[in-house]
Amino acid sequence: MKDLRDGGTWRHEAVPYYSQWGSAAWVAPIVERGADPCDDPGWRASGFAEPDDYRFWAKRLCGLTCLESALDHWGIAHAPRAVLLQEALRHGVYRVRDDGGVDGLIYRPFAAWVEAAFGVRVEVMVDEGIEASAARLDADTLAIVSVSPEIRYPERANERQGGHLILLHGRGEGGVWFHNPSGIAPFQADAWLPYETVARFHARRGMALSRPG
């Protein structure tokens, strides 16, 4: 973590980056060319035993991937992602619908589960702009915010806001530094974008995560 708060700047250093798939290098082949996620030799690292389970869930676990980055940054032990998913399902963080779809990540069940399981305080942010959410970052706090997955191509026009989660770990120079679990370099790990660009994709909601005191 580096204190650069002059001018309202704050940035955590060396926050681990994880892709919501097995390997960061496989994000582009998967999202751009439809590659089979299980062709990535690293797919089992998440703890999934069955390929179809991994294929179904990996594209939906941006929020748990952000959580893993935060927990590892703070040195808080946790189970592999597949086990975290089972706990999240048990606590209503994700809900599998009768039509086979999934609702989630649902913020308030997530907050209750993470606080009980890891001692991490979670504050849900509703109708809050990206600058206000970024201002919450400090020595003990990271933020998960809802953006469109289209943010992986910030130079393109987007059609919606929300539907995907990224981890904010710094602010300054008129923008934010973040990890995008489904991002493509150079907007994947330790990416920076100006506030006005992020605001186009931002759904004005998210969660501030603060480590135990």
Phi, psi and omega in degrees: 000135181238130181271108178235041193286356175300130183074019178079020182264139176212134180215127171279137179258151173060036172287124183300139175256135174228140170279151175285350168261184187294322186222140180301325182292343182270355181298311182299311177301324182288310187277334183262329186237006175069027179297149176289120180304334182277358169285342175286118180301341182274008188294330182285348182298337179284351178096359177287139179262329185253128180305318182294324176297317179296314180301320182291314191270328188303320181288352182251000191253035177300321182293316178294327177295318175299318178300316178302317179301316180294313181299316180292325177299324181267001179070031180263121183294147178204163179283167173300162187302321181297324178287320175302320178299316180299320177293319179298318177297319180297330181262009175078018179288326171235146178228119179278122183277164179297333180276003179093352176280178183228133169262132179140169004288129182263121195297309189291318171299323176300313181300315181296318180295312183295321178295317181289320186279325189234356181073011180274126178281132183236124176248121180283133181251125183233135180050055182230129180292163185296325179294320179294320178294319179295329180293344179285342183296133174207194185301334184247001191230133169242171180221139172253124182234152182271125177223169171285143175299345177296348180297345176294343176235071189295342180282349181264154173292142179252160182253349183205173173238143176083178180101357184208154183238138175233162182253117174276130177228009176192158175218151178150164180058029177079021180196198183230149168262141185206162167253133176246111183300338176242025181280163177238132181307138011269011181249052182241285180251138180051040179280153175230136173219149177292154181307316185295331177287312180300323182300331179296328184261343192282136181266006178063037175207164180164202182215138172263128181250125179240131184290159178301146179286000000 
